[in-house]
Structure formats: C-alpha cells, structure tokens
Amino acid sequence: MKLRIKGNTLRLRLSKTEVDEVSHKGMTSDTISFPTGRLIYTLAGGDDESLNASFKDSEIRIVVPGHVMKEWAITDQVGFSGQISLADGQEMSVLVEKDFQCSMNRPEEDESDLYENPQMRKRRT
C-alpha cells in the first residue's frame, strides 16, 4: 500500500493483493520503519456510515463504511474519497484508489501486482 500525505490530504493506493485482503479480511496494513520507530498505516472497513481517520500509537487508521469498501473491491470502481471534519474547523481529505501500473517503463519497480493502467489499454487498441 502506498501512502501519500500533503497537508490535510491523505491518499492510499492499493495493489490487487491488498484490495483482495480488504475484501476478504476487512482490513490491510503496511509499515515504514525508521531508526527511532515505525509508522503503521491501515485501511479498514467498519460499521459506521461515514469515513473516519485516527492517529494513535504510531498508527494512521482510515476506517471506511464496510459497504463502500466491499463495492469498491469487487467492481471496476477506481477509488472513493471523502472529507473528515477536524476539531479545529478544518477538513481532512481522504482518497483511496486501486494502484495502476505506471505508463513509463520502470525496470527497478515490480508492478506485477498492480492494476493494468487504462491509459496503456487505450494505446494498444
């Protein structure tokens, strides 16, 4: 799972295996290790009807309504997004997407578990 953060915007991109894991187990996580600790980021399905996010014990946890997650996982839907109200009156934007193969050849990256890029499909036809 790829994590991208900019200001109050958080974006997750998931491989085929991670989308399958979310569909069957209800969640997927990844970790980045630092010399002084580690950061865990998790995407999970939940019972609430709204998107939620938290940061506790070095874990970023995004919780999505289960029915939204299930539909996204089993269809061609690329992603979904939402806004989360923050205590200070600001909003946090969350975007969750299926990760596509890059349109440029990158031999150093294994993209075998990523979704076929629709842009590349159009070029071949």
C-alpha positions, 0 to 999 in steps of 0.5 A: 500500500502506498501512502501519500500525505500533503497537508490535510490530504491523505491518499492510499493506493492499493495493489490487487493483493491488498484490495483482495485482503480488504475484501476478504479480511476487512482490513490491510496494513503496511509499515515504514520503519525508521531508526527511532520507530515505525509508522503503521498505516491501515485501511479498514472497513467498519460499521459506521456510515461515514469515513473516519481517520485516527492517529494513535500509537504510531498508527494512521487508521482510515476506517471506511463504511464496510459497504463502500469498501466491499463495492469498491473491491469487487467492481471496476470502481477506481477509488472513493474519497471523502472529507473528515471534519477536524476539531479545529474547523478544518477538513481532512481529505481522504482518497483511496484508489486501486494502484495502476501500473505506471505508463513509463517503463520502470525496470527497478519497480515490480508492478506485477501486482498492480492494476493494468493502467487504462491509459496503456489499454487505450494505446494498444487498441 
